[in-house]
Amino acid sequence: MSRDEAKNWQRLDSVWNIPWVSTITYPVAAVEPHVRDITIDPKDPNTMYVALQVGYMLKTTDGGKTWELLNRNLDCDVHTIVLHPEDSEKIYIATGGHDCRAGKAPGRALYSSSDGGKNWAPMAMEFKEEYSVPLTVHPKKHDVLYSAVANGQPGQWRKRGGDAQAFLIQSTDAGKTWKKLEGAVSQANRSFVESFAFDPANADCMYAAQQNGDLFGSDDSGSSWFRLNLSVPQLSDMKAARA
């Protein structure tokens, strides 16, 4: 953690006070257990959520002095954590579906909590796909959510020649129901969308970036999509800015 704009850093060794943390093992021998995402409550900077790869989530309300393990009725492989802009007790997560494939979780790729992470409920059960990474809330329409889901985890895609069988989904009621988004980006379903970004000057203009570097745009909040005449190297994140 840094308290001086990244000039100096300190280790948060307090996470090791939770015995569970030292027991986490990653199922792929070449990859060590690691933090996948960190989300800070914009209304209370002392409250922070940490996603542990195949290790559930940790929460602190005192700036990292003490931690709580969040592991009730959610998938252990948490990839992305998003807080509702108007209600920080409302949390959405995208997961890798590890426990779903093992038959140990109640949902598939997406989950939500309405009590600050104590309890969780599955989302997007309309779809059989159980792997997700990107998850975002529309900057102006806070009950509108976007995600991408895929059939199986990346190791399974490679066995299918790199075919993720992926597509975009959207909720307009704070995660209660979801629908598939049609258009160029869902038609290009062999690769997987890793990230979304919104135009800071026009939130209805948004972008989706696929893992293979292909970029797509929408000028109607995701109702329709078109491929951008631009491709970049393989990516994992994207931001939009006005120059």
N, C-alpha and C positions, 0 to 999 in steps of 0.2 A: 504494500500500500504506500502511496505517496501523498503527502499533505502540502507539497510545495511545487505543484505543477510539474511533477516528474523529475525534479532536480535530484531528489534523494528518495530511496525506497527502503522499506522495512518488510521483512518476512512476517506473515501472519501465522506463526506457528501454533496459534490457539486452535486451529482446526484439528490438530492432532489430539486435542483433549476429548474428542469424540472417538471412542474405541473403534467404531465401524470403519473410519477412514483408513486405518492401517491395514484393514483386511481386504480392501478393494483390489481385485485383479482383473486385468483386461483380457478378454478371450483370445486376442491375437497376440502371439508371443512377441512379435516385433514392435508392438506399441505399448508404451507404459501408460498406466492410469493417469489421467490428466483432467484439468478444468476445461470444460467446453464453452461455458458462457458465464458472464457476471452481469447482473442487473441491479442497479441502485434505485431505490425509491426516490423519485424526484421531489416528493413532498417531505421526505425525511432521509437525509443522506446517511444517517447511522443505520438504516435498514438496507440490507443487501442480500441478494440471493445468488448462490453459486451452483452451477450445474457440474456434477462430477461424471465423467464418462463411465457409464455402467456402475454408477455409485449413488444414484438418486440426487438429492439436492441438500444444500446447507443454507441456513438463514441466520443472520445476525441482526439484532436491533440495537446494538451498542457499539457500532463501528468496528466490529471484528474482535472484541474482547472475549465474547462467548458466542457459541454457535448451537444451533438446533438442527437435528437431522429430520428432513421431510421425506418420508418414505411410505406414506399410507395411500394405497390404491392408485399408484402411478407406476409407469414404466421406469426401470432403473437407469435407462440410457437416455438421459435428458440432454438435448442438443441446444435448445433455444428457450429463453425465458422472456416473457413480455408482460408488462403491467398495464392494466387499463388506465388511460390518462386521467380519468375522473375519479376512480376508485382503486386505490393501491391494494386493497384487500383482494381484488379480483385479478387473478393471475392466469395466464395461458402459457402452455409449454408445448414444444414440438419434440418428439422423441424418435429414437432409432428403432423402436419396436422390439428390442431384445427380449423383454419379458413376454410380449405378445406371442412371439414365435416359440417361446418355451412353454406357453400355456400358463403363465404365472401372473398375468396382468388382466384387468377387466376390460381394457380398451385396446386401441391399435396405435395410431401415431400421435394423436393430439389429446390433451387433457386440459381441464380448467379447474380452478379453485376459487371459491367465493369468500374464504376465511383466512386469507394470508398464507395459504399453503398447508394448513392442518389436514384438510380433506380434499380429495380430488375426484373428478368425474370424467369419464371419457367424452371426447368430442369427435365429430366427423365419422360416426359409425355408419354413415350412409355408404362408405367405401371400404373395400376389403384391403386396400393398400395400408401397410403398417410402418412405413419409413418416412420420416420427414426431417427437414432442417430449417428452412426459412419459415418465419412466422412474423407477421407485422400487423399493426393497427393503422387504419387510414388516419392521417394527421388531422383531418377536419371532421370526419364522420366516425366517431369513436366506437360505434357498434359494428363497424365493417372490418372484418379480418381477412387476411390472405395467407395462404400456405401452399406448399407443393407436397405431394405424396408420391411414393414410388412402391413398386412391387418388390419387396425384399431389400436386403442391405447390399452395399456395393460389391461384396464378394460374390453374391448371387448374380448381380448384373454382369460381372466379368464372365461367369459361366455361360451367360446368354450372349456373349460377344459384345458386352458393354451396353446392353439394352436395359435401361432403368424402368421402362414401361411407366413413365411418370406423367403427371399433369398438374395443373393449378386448380386450387379450390378457393371458394370465397364464402364467408358468412356475413349476413347483413343484420343479424339479430344477436350479436355478442356471443357467437359460438354455439347457439342452440341448434341451428340447422346449417347445412353446408351444401353447396352446389359446385359442379365442375365448371370451370371457365373454358370456353371454347376459343378457337382462334389459332394463329400461327404458332404460339408457344406451346400449347398443349398438343398440337399436331406433331411438333418436333419432339416426340416423347422418348426418344432413345437416351437423350441426355437429361440431366436433372437440374432444375432451377435451385441455385444455392442462395440467392439473395434478391431482395426487392429494394427499390429506392424510389422516392417521390421527388418531383420537381419542387424545390423550396418556394417557387413563386406561383405554382399552380398545382395543387395537390391532386387534381384529377388526372394529371399527367404522371404516369408511373413507369418504372422500368423493371424488367426481370432479367437476371443474368444466369445463364446456364453454366454448369461445371466445365463444359468444353470450351467456354469463351464466347459462345453466341449470345447476342443481346437482343432483347425484344422490348417494344414500347406499347403503351396504351394511352390514349388521350381521353378516355371516358371511364376512368376508375376501374379498369380491368374488364369491362364488358366485351371489348374486342381488342385484339392484339395484332401487331405487325412486326416483322423482323427488321432490325436496324441494319443498315449497310455498313456494319462495323463488327469486327471480331477481334478478340484479345486472347492472350494465352490463358491457359486453364486458371480459373479463379475460384475463390471461396467467399468473397465479400465485394460489395460495391456501394458507393455513395454518389449522390447527385449534388452538383453545385452549379451555381451561376457564375460565369466568368465575365 
